[in-house]
Each structure stands twice: as structure tokens, then as C-alpha cells.
Amino acid sequence: MSWADDNDPGSRPQPAVLAAEAGRLAAGAERRIAAPASAVRQHLLRAVRDLGFDLRAEQLSLLEAVRGSKLGGVTLSAARVPVLLRVGLEADAAGTRVTVLLADRWVGKVGRNWGLTSVYVELFGSVLSAVDGVLGRLDPAAAATFAPWWRQTGPGDVAIMQNAAGIANRAGAVLSRHASRLLEGDVATPRRASVSRAGTETFAFETPQAVAEVPAELADGMLMVGTLVASRPDGMPPHLVAQVRSLVVRIEEHLAAVAGTAGAAPAARFTVDPADVPVVTFLHQQARIRGMLPVRTLRTCTTCRLEKVTNPDLERLQERTRRTRDLASSISAVVTPYVLAGRLVQLNGKGPSFACPRCQGMDADETVVTYCQRCGDRRAETALRTCPKCQFDFRSLLAGDKPWQPRATQPTGVAATPTVTTAVAPGPAPGPVPPPVPPAATAAPCPPAPAAPRRVDPEAEQWPRPPGYVPR
């Protein structure tokens, strides 16, 4: 694959994309392949990891990752300059639409002023080639019609910086042999869920008749459950999985739009259709259940398939303890500023996040697992219903849980009916009390009319219900 000609309008991205990255070195491509979005997402996740990127946002419709650092960019090495990768996924009737965007991550919009054009062109080409290779294996027929890549890099480096770039590259090769741990990249950016990143404390799902307000952390858990269901259906009906995927994608798009609006309300509100109410209830139920159970990460080595269970809370505690110990040992004695600076730099050298104890592999597939409260059996299914070993019903943990509440106020635009009080004229003076009248014979009451049959929604009836649920 090659770069598009500047005069080819068919390979240019949307104007909004170019405006957002104005002044930056950027490149990208748009692809359409006949493959399900879930399969495309899984293959792209592995490709992003193999390219050395750190995931910063992992959603159904968006993958965002970073690589390199500003300190590593001093060497002008394509493997260490700071770069952002954003992959958009959109499912349609013909398959999946994939948009890829790469841009530099310098604080200022340096453009080509530092002699970086040739370095970033090499970097952009290698990443786009890897992405096209993954998509081409999923749909070889579509790969033959892929349009050339587009780029926004200007005509080239400033002439005075070309020699400086070459000298810096040679110096960087020497420097990297002695400081590879320091220049390996930024500290891994923690992945924040969409609702927390939007800066909201609560998130509300609204219908014309009811509203469900949940904390931001619980809303993050609902999106996590939706992502698990879409990526690993585990035998769930396809149309139910499609409903979950559609709702999660719409929520992600809504949050992305709210995040870009200045002065947004503290509580984000999202309107759902009546057909989405069972989906929201299901996600709320599963997120609440997982919040009450222990959370573990199951890592499966991609080389030998060995499984390893880790505790995220324990890993964070161990890392905090290690950093505290290293910092305390650094300042416990009188040292020169150079030694102290070296000790502080070593705090970032954490090593690989995974190492297989059997084959020493450093790549692993991760998923979330939990354990049954009754028998202790490990449960890896997406939707927690009943433990197959001891028949413990996980939904019994949520007895009486009702996320939806009726609206307390009338809809906007409907005027309240005024209450009119009619004055009552005084009655006549009381006279003599008449004799009591014997009660008349009463006829047998008529049997009550049969209630109208309840309309049954076949799709809603397939969703799991908590124990004690009574249909209305």
C-alpha cells in the first residue's frame, strides 16, 4: 500500500478530522470489510498490543492507544516518538467500517519544525501496514480494493533541520543502548471508563414514564458488562447480543459528544427507547452482581495457553509498596542530586506486566472472572445466572432491586390542571330525626369483568429476571 496523491479527493478524510489535527503530523485510512465487528475488534486489539501500544480507551466503537514518550522522541527514533492511535469501529449491514487515525502527541503543534516528518512518515506507514494486514486476512476480497492512505505532514522537513535529524538519529542509537529502560515510553496510562472520563457523578437513563439514575462507577460497570457480552456472547441469543451492542455504542457516542461540550450538566442524561428498558435492566443487574463478587483477571498465555489468575487490587498494592520502599531508600541517606535523580527515574522501570512461568511469554489474553460465593468455583461466563456446580442463583443477591423509578414530575410542556374549590351554601336547620328504614334486600354482586390480557413482548421475556419478579 502507498500514500495517496494530494490531488486525490477520494482518499481524504472528513474535514472535521483534518480540523481537529490541524498543525499536527497525522495520517490514517478508512476501510470497509465483510466481517462482524466483534471479530474485527478482537483482531485489532491483538495487533495494537503487538505493535507496542498501551490502550487508553477500550470501547465497542473506539480503541485508543498511545506509544512512545516525549523524552524518547529526543532520539527521533520511529519506535520511541510519541504517537496516538485511534481506531473507530462501526457495524453496518455489509460488515464493518474501520477508521484509523495516527497523530503525534507533542504538547505543542510542532508540525515539521523539528525535522520529524521523515520519522513520522516511517512510523505511520508501518502501523497502517500492520492494520491493513489484519483486515486483509479477515476479508481478502476487500483488501484488493483498499484505497491509499492519507497523510497530513506537509512537503517535508525544514532544510536546516534535516542534518540535525540525521545526527540525532545516530546519537539516539548510542544513547538507547544505555538508557533503553528510561526511553521505553511513558508510564502506562490507566484506562478510564467512558462515564468517569466524561466527568459526571451520576448517569441517568430516561424514558417518557420512568428514569434510572446510577452512580458513574456503576455505569462504567454496565458498559464493561456490555463489552463482555458483545465480545463473548457465550450462547446468548444473537438478537439480544445485537441489542446490547447497539445500546453500548449509542451510550459511547453520547458520552463522546457530551465530553466535547463546555459547561455540561453534572449528571449526564441519556434517553432510551421502551425496547431498551430490558437491556438497561439486564446490564444494571449484571454490574451490581459483579460489584458484590470478587473480581479477578484471567490471563491466558498466547504461546502455551497457560492460565494465570491475578488480583488487580493486590497488584496495585504491591506496586505502591515497591515505589514507597524505593523512594524511602533513595532519600534515607545523603546522596548527590545525580544519584537521587537516577533513583527516581528507576521508579518507572516496572518491567513487563505479564511473564508466563512456563514458557516466559510476555503476551496474554485477558478476561474478567469471578468465584461462586457458595462453592468457590471459578465462573468465567459473561452473564452470571446460576452456578452449574452448586445451583447457586447469583440473581438472589439483588432481591428487591428496582433500578427504574416513575417520574416524579410531569413531562415538560404539559400544564398542570388547576384545582378549583367550589363554595358550598349552608344547609337548612336540622329538623326531627326520621325513624330508621329497614335495609332492602340486596342482589348478589355481579362477577368482576375479566382483565384484559397483558401484552407480551417476546424479546423482553427472554431476558433474565431476578427472583420474585412479578410481571405487570
N, C-alpha and C positions, 0 to 999 in steps of 0.2 A: 504494500500500500504506500502511496505517496501523498504529498501535500497538494491541496487544491490550488488552482490558479486564482490569483486575486480577482480576475475578471469573471470567475465562475460564480454566479449568484446562487446556484443550486446547492452549493456546499457551505454557504454561510449560515451561522446560527441565527436565532431570533435577535432582533435589535436590543431587546431588554437584556439579553445575556452579554452582549458587547458593551452596553452602557454600564452594567454592574462591574465589569472588569476593565473599565477604561483606564488606560495608562499602565496596566499590568501586562506581563508576559503571560499569554493564555493560549490554549489550544483545546480542541475537542472534536467530537464526531457524534452523529446520530445514526442509529441502526434499528432496523425492524426485522425480527426473526420469527419464524413459526415455531415457537416453543413456549410452554407455560411459564408464567412469571416466577413461580416458586422454584422451578428448576434453574432458570436463568440466575436468580438471586443466589442460590447456593453455589453455583459455579463461579460467579463473580466474587463472592466472599472469599473463596479459596484463592482466586487469582490475586485479590488485593493483599491477602496475607502473604502469599508467595513473593510479591513484589516488595515486601518490607514496609508496608504502610501500617499505621496504627489507626484503628477505627475510632472515630469520634462520634458518629451518629449511625445507628443501625436500625433502619425502619423498613417497612414493607415497600415504600415508594422511594426511598432515598438511602444511599450509602455514602457516607462522608468520611474520608480518611486523610491523614497527614503523614509526611515523611521528611526527614532531614531537619536541620536547625539553622538558625542564623549564624551561630558560631561555626558550624560545619560548612556553611556557604562561603566562608573566607577562602577555602581552598579551591572554590569554583569547580568542584567535582560533581558530576551529574548524580552520583549516589548520595550526596550529602546536602545539596542546596535545598532550602525549604520549599515545599510544594504541597498544594492542596488538590485532592482528587474528589470529585463529586459525581456520582452515578445515579441518574434518575431512572425509575422503572415504572412503566405504565402498561397495564394489560388492556388489550382490545380484542375484538372478535378474531382478528387474523393471527394473534400471538402476543408478542411483547415489543414495546417501543423502548429502546435504551438510549439515553443521552449521557454522554461522557464530557466532563469539563475538567481541565487541568489549569492551574494558575499558581503563580509564585506567591509566597507568604511573607514577603518583606513588609515591615511596618509602613514604610513609605513606598509610593508607586515609582520604583526605580526605573521601570521600563528597560531601555537598553543602555542606560547611562553608565553602568558599571561593567560593561563588556560581558554581560550574562546571556546574550541572545544565543550564541552557539551552544552554550551548555544546556540551556533550557530546551532548545530545539532537539538536541540529542535525547534529553530526558523525556520530553513529550512523545517523541517517536517510539521510544522503547516501551513506554506504558501503553500507548494506543495500540501498538502491535500485539502486546500480550492480551489486551482486551478483545481485539478482533480475532485472535487465535481461539479464545474461549468461545466467543459467539459463533465463529465459523464451524467449530466442531459440533455445536448444537444444531445448526442449520446450514449444511454445506451449500445448498442451492442459493440461499440468500447471501452467503459470503461472496459469491461471484459478482454480485451487483452492489457491493458496498461502495458508497461514494468516498472520494478522497477526504482526508482530514482537513480541517480548517485551523488556522492559527492567527494570532494577533501578536506579532513580535516585531513589526517594523522592518525596514530594509536590511538591518544588520547592526553589528556593534559600532560604537563610535570609534573612529580610526585610532585615536590616541590611546584607547583602552585595549586594543587588540593585543599589543605586545605585553601589556600588563596582565591580561588574562592568561597568556601562554606562560609567563614567568610564574604567576600564582599557581597554575596547574602543576608545574614541575615542583615548586616548593611544597605544594599540598601533598604530593606523593611521598616526599620525605617526611613531612610532618605527620601524616596519617599512620606511619609505621610505629611512631612513638606515642601517639595520642588517639588511637582508634576508639578507646572506651569513652574518651571525652567527646569526640566528634560523632558518635554514633547516632545522635539525634536528641530531640527534646525528651524530657520525662514524659512517659505515656500519659496522654490526656485522658482523664476519666470520662467515661461515656455517660452522658446525662440524658435522661429520657426526655421526650418531647414536651410534656406538660411542665416539668420542673424548669426546663430551659426557657419556656415561654414566660417565666416569672410570675405564675399565678399560684395562689394558695389553695383555691378550690376550683373544681371543674364541674359544670352543670350540664346535664343532658335534658333537653326540653322537648315536650310535646304540647299540643294545644290543651290537653287535660291534666298533665302531670309533669313533675320535674324531679330529677335525681341529682342531688349535689353530693360530690365525693371529694375527699382531700386530693391534693395533687399527687401525693405518693401512691394512693390507691389507684388513681387514674393512670399513673405510669405502669402499675402492675397490670391493669386491664389491657393496655397496649402491648405489654410483654406477653400476656396470655394470647392475645390475638395474633401476634407474630408467631408464637409457637404453633398455634392451630393452623395458620396458613402455610408454615414451612413443614410441619409434621402432622398431617390430618389424623393419623392413627385410626383409620377406618370410619371416620365421621362421614356422614352423607355429603356428597360434593356440593349440593346447593347450599347446605348450611355453612360449609367452608367458604363458599363464594360470598355469602352474606357477611361473614366475619371479615374477610379480606376487604370487601367494599367499604365497610364501616371504618375499619382501621385506616385505610388510605384516605378517606374523607376527613377523618379527625386530624391526621398528619398534615394534610393540605390546609385545613382550617387553622391549625396552630402556627404553621409557617406564615400564613397571611397575618395573623394577629401579632406575631413576633415582630413583623416589619412595620407595624402601625404604632406611631408615637402616642403616648397617653392612653394606652389600652386600659380597660377596666381591670380591677384587681382579680375579679373572678371571671374566668373565661366561660362563655355560654355557647352551647352547640345544639342546634335544632336537629332532631331526628324524626324520621317518619314513623307512623304507628307500626309498620312492619319491622322496624329495627328495635322495638322495645324488648322482645325476647332475646335479641343478640346482646343488648346492653346488660340485661339481667344475667345472662349466662357469663359474660366477661366479668361482671361485678362479683358473681358467686365464686368463680374460679380464682380471682385475685384475692378475695377475702380468705378462701381456704388456704391458698399458698402462703398468705401472711401469717396464718396460725401454725403452720408446719415448718420444720427445719428446712432451710434452703441449702443445697449443696450443688457443686458444679462437677459434672461428669466429663472428664477429658479422655478421649479415645485417641491413642497414638495413630497417626496416619500411616506409619510404616509397618508396625507389627500388630496393631489393633488392640494393644493392651489398654485396659480401662483403669483410670485413677480418679478417685473421688476426693475433692478438696473442699474446704470450708472457706468461703470468701472472707468472713469476719476474722477467722484465725490468720489468714494471710495478711490482712490489713494490720492486725495487732502485731504480728511478727515484724512487719516492715517498719512500723512505728517504733517498736522496741529497738530494732537494729539501728535506725537513724539516731535515736536518742543516745544509744550507747556510743556510737561512733563520734557524735558531736561532743559528748561529755569527755571522751578520751582525748579529743583534739584540743580542748581548752583547759584540761586539768593541769597541764604543765606550761611553763613559759617557753613559747616557741616563736620563731620568726614569722613575720607575715607571710612569707613564701610557703613555709611548711603548713601554716594554718589554711592558706588558700588551697593548697593541694589536698589537705584532708577534707575540706568542704566539697571540693569537686568530686572526690571519691564517693560521696553520699549518693550520687546519681548512678553509680555503676552497679546496678542490681543484677545483671546477668540475664539469661533467658528466663521467661516466665514459665516455661514448661521444659522438662527434661525427662524422657522416658527412662525408667530404671532398668528396662530390659535391653533396649536397642540404642539408647542415648539419642533418640529422635527429639527434635525441638518443635515439631508441628503437631497439633492435636485439634480434633473436632470437639467443640464444647456444646453442652446442653445442660438444662436445669433438671435436677431430680430432687425427690423428697423421700420421706420414710413414713410408713404407716404408724400411727400412734399406738395401735393395739398389738401388732405382731412384729413391728420393726422391719418389715420387708421393704426393700427399695422399690419405689414407684417412679417410672420414667415416662408414663403416658402423658399426653398433652392435657386431656380433660380428666380431672380426678373425680371419679364417681364412687365406685365400690372396690375395695381391695379384693382381688381374686383369691388371696390366700386365706384370709380370716373373715371375709364378707363384711368388713367394717365400712359403713357408709360415711364417706367424707362430708357429704352434704348435711349430716346431722350436726356438724359443728356450727351451722348457721340457722338453727331453729328460730323462726320468728323474724328473720332478716327481711326487711322490706325497703329496697332502695328507692322505689318510686313513691312520691307523696303527691296528693292532689294539690292543685294550685290554690293558694290562699286568697288571691286577688282575681278580679275579673279581667278578661283579656283587654288589651289596650284598644280604645275606640268604642267600647260598649259603655254607655252611660248607665249609672246605677238608677234603679226605679225608686223615686221618692216615696216615702211613707206618708200617707195622708190620714190625719186623725179627725174624725167627724164628731162634732159636739152632739151630745145626747140630751134631749129635753127632759126635765124632771117629770116623773110619772104621777098619777093621781094618788090621793091619800089612801092608805090601806083601809079596807073595809073588813067585815066579818069573814072569818075563815070558813070556806065551804066544807061540807062533810067529805071524807075520803071516798074516792071512787074505786070499787074493786077492780083488780087487774083483769084485762081482757085476755082471752086465750090466744096464745102466740103460735104461729105456724112454724113448722120445722125450718131451720135456716137452709138456704139453698147451698148446694155444694160449691166450693170455690172453682172458678174457671181455671182450666189447665194453663200453666205458664207457657209462654211462647218458647219454643226450643232455642237453646243457645247456639249461636252461630259458631261453628268450629273452624278454626284456622289450621289446616293440615300441617303447615310448616311450623307454626308455633307449638303444636302439640308434640313435635319431635324433640324439642329442647328439654334438657334435664331439669326437673323440678325438685326443690328441697322437700324433705319430709314434712307432712302436714299441710301441704299446699292444697287449697280448695279452689277449683275453677269457678269463676263468676260468670 
